[in-house]
Amino acid sequence: MNKWQPIDTAPKDGNEVLIYYRNEWDEFRITVASYQPYNDAGYPYLWVNSHGDSIYRPWKLDMNKEERKKYGPLYWQPLPEPPTP
């Protein structure tokens, strides 16, 4: 069984992982996402879910460091193995 790990330890190779995050409405969510080091918005990095939506909200960069820790990806874990028929 995998355990949640701090987001700073997540792989940054573009492979999908489970991400636990807080959105801008203060709701906690889990989604499948991958790390994207380059993006069209010009921000240094972005977590993107399988629908192409940003998980890490770049506009949160305007907040101070403590506020930024509150939003976006907090933890990750590898995807589980698919079931076998």
C-alpha positions in Angstrom: 0.0 0.0 0.0 1.3 3.4 -0.9 1.4 6.3 1.5 0.9 10.0 0.8 4.2 11.8 0.5 5.1 15.6 0.5 4.6 17.1 -3.0 8.2 18.2 -3.0 9.2 14.6 -3.4 7.0 13.8 -6.4 8.5 12.7 -9.6 9.0 15.4 -12.2 9.3 13.3 -15.2 5.8 13.8 -16.7 4.4 10.5 -15.5 1.0 10.6 -13.9 0.6 10.3 -10.1 -2.3 10.8 -7.6 -2.3 14.4 -6.2 -4.0 15.5 -3.1 -4.6 19.3 -3.3 -6.7 22.2 -2.0 -8.5 24.3 -4.6 -9.3 28.0 -4.5 -12.7 27.2 -2.8 -10.8 25.6 0.1 -12.0 22.1 -1.0 -9.6 19.2 -0.7 -9.5 17.0 -3.8 -7.7 14.0 -5.2 -6.9 13.7 -8.9 -4.5 12.1 -11.4 -1.9 14.7 -12.5 1.5 15.1 -14.0 4.3 17.7 -13.5 4.8 20.0 -16.5 8.0 22.1 -16.2 7.0 24.4 -19.0 3.7 26.0 -19.8 2.2 28.7 -22.0 1.5 31.0 -19.1 5.2 31.5 -18.5 5.2 30.2 -15.0 8.1 27.9 -13.9 6.1 24.8 -13.4 2.6 23.5 -13.3 0.7 20.3 -12.2 -1.8 19.4 -14.8 -4.6 16.8 -14.5 -5.6 14.3 -17.2 -8.1 16.8 -18.6 -5.4 19.4 -19.1 -6.6 21.6 -16.2 -4.1 23.3 -13.9 -3.9 21.9 -10.4 -1.4 24.4 -9.2 -3.0 27.8 -9.7 -0.3 30.2 -11.0 -2.2 33.2 -9.8 -1.6 32.1 -6.2 2.1 33.1 -6.8 0.9 36.6 -5.8 0.3 35.4 -2.3 3.0 35.3 0.4 4.9 32.1 1.1 2.6 30.9 3.9 -0.6 31.5 1.8 0.9 29.6 -1.2 1.5 26.5 1.0 -2.3 26.4 1.6 -3.3 25.9 -2.0 -2.4 23.6 -4.9 -0.8 20.1 -4.5 0.1 19.1 -1.0 0.8 15.4 -1.3 1.2 12.7 -3.9 1.5 8.9 -4.3 2.0 6.5 -7.2 -1.0 5.3 -9.1 -2.2 1.9 -7.9 -1.8 -1.1 -10.1 -4.8 -1.8 -12.3 -7.0 -4.7 -11.4 -6.3 -8.0 -13.1 -9.2 -9.8 -14.8 
